[in-house]
């Protein structure tokens, strides 16, 4: 079922992903964790846009 506000969700996810990547560059000791969070936000964005989630792994 598509979200009625999918465009807004995609925008929010992109903002969150960008924020996590910026933090990763500022805190190299947390790079891996922050990159994983950024990837997770990209996955949520894909779901909001109705795209299949391929290549994502869960740990």
Protein Blocks (a to p, Z undefined) as FASTA:
>chain_A
ZZfklmmmmmmmmmmmmmmmmmmmmmmmlmmmmmmmmmmmmmmmmmmnopacehiacZZ
